[in-house]
Amino acid sequence: MRIIWFRLRTAVSGRGSDAGMSTSEYAMGTIAACAFAAVLYKVVTSDVVSTALQSTIGKALDAPF
């Protein structure tokens, strides 16, 4: 009966026998985060986005109150 209760509790809580990520999973997560940051940096610093941001900020600063 204890085994059934433990399995039911584990299934409901969503926690299995793995308590966390392994070193390789942390490494892959870090690489993915760095790649995403690099792509986001390239997009934000591109001419099109930079011009759009400057235009938006300029319009906001020139708005009449």
MIKERO-463031 format. One record per atom (N, C-alpha, C): residue in three letters; y, z, x. Coordinates in steps of 0.2 Angstrom, whole numbers, plus 5000, padded with zeros to 4 digits. Each point is the difference from the previous one (the first is absolute). Layout:
REM residues N
ALAYZX/...
//
This chain:
REM residues 65
MET499450005004/MET500650004996/MET500650005004/ARG500050045006/ARG500650005004/ARG500149935003/ILE499549965002/ILE500149935003/ILE500449964994/ILE499850004994/ILE500349964995/ILE500750024999/TRP500150065000/TRP500750034999/TRP500549975006/PHE499750015006/PHE500449985006/PHE500149925000/ARG499549964998/ARG500149934999/ARG500549984995/LEU500050044994/LEU500449984995/LEU500850025002/ARG500050065003/ARG500750025003/ARG500349955005/THR499549985004/THR500249955005/THR500349934997/ALA499649984995/ALA500249944997/ALA500650004996/VAL500150064997/VAL500650014996/VAL500650015004/SER500050035006/SER500550025004/SER500249945005/GLY499549955001/GLY500249945004/GLY499850025007/ARG499850065002/ARG499950015007/ARG499350005001/GLY499849955005/GLY499350005002/GLY499950045007/SER499549975003/SER499950045007/SER500449985005/ASP500449955000/ASP500549985005/ASP500650044999/ALA500250045004/ALA500650045000/ALA500749965002/GLY499949955004/GLY500649965002/GLY499849945004/MET500549975003/MET499949945003/MET499850015007/SER499649955002/SER499850005007/SER500549985005/THR499950005006/THR500549985005/THR500149925000/SER499549964998/SER500149935000/SER500449984993/GLU499950044995/GLU500449994994/GLU500750025001/TYR500150055004/TYR500750025002/TYR500349945004/ALA499749985005/ALA500249945004/ALA500249944996/MET499549984995/MET500149944996/MET500650014995/GLY500150064998/GLY500650024996/GLY500649995003/THR500050035007/THR500650005004/THR500249925001/ILE499549965002/ILE500149935002/ILE500349974994/ALA499750014994/ALA500349974994/ALA500750024998/ALA500150065001/ALA500750034999/ALA500549975005/CYS499849995006/CYS500549975005/CYS500149924998/ALA499549974998/ALA500049934998/ALA500549994994/PHE499950044995/PHE500450004995/PHE500850025001/ALA500150045005/ALA500650025002/ALA500449945004/ALA499649975004/ALA500249945004/ALA500249944995/VAL499649994995/VAL500149954995/VAL500750014996/LEU500050074998/LEU500650024996/LEU500649995004/TYR500050025007/TYR500650005004/TYR500249925001/LYS499549965000/LYS500249935001/LYS500349974994/VAL499850024994/VAL500249984993/VAL500850035000/VAL500050065001/VAL500750034999/VAL500549985005/THR499849985006/THR500549975005/THR500149935000/SER499649964995/SER500149935000/SER500749984997/ASP500249945001/ASP500749984999/ASP500150004992/VAL499549984996/VAL500150004993/VAL500150074997/VAL499650045002/VAL500050074997/VAL500650045003/SER500249995006/SER500650035003/SER500649984996/THR500049934999/THR500649974996/THR500150034993/ALA499450014997/ALA500050024993/ALA500250085000/LEU499750045005/LEU500250075000/LEU500850005001/GLN500349965005/GLN500750015002/GLN500449984993/SER499849954997/SER500349984994/SER500050054995/THR499450034999/THR500050054994/THR500450065002/ILE500050025007/ILE500450065002/ILE500749984999/GLY500249945002/GLY500749984999/GLY500250004993/LYS499649984996/LYS500250004993/LYS500150074997/ALA499550055002/ALA500150074998/ALA500650035003/LEU500249995006/LEU500650035003/LEU500649974997/ASP500049944997/ASP500649974997/ASP500150004993/ALA499550044997/ALA500050014993/ALA500650044997/PRO500449984995/PRO500550044998/PRO499850064996/PHE500450055000/PHE499850074997/PHE500450014994/
//
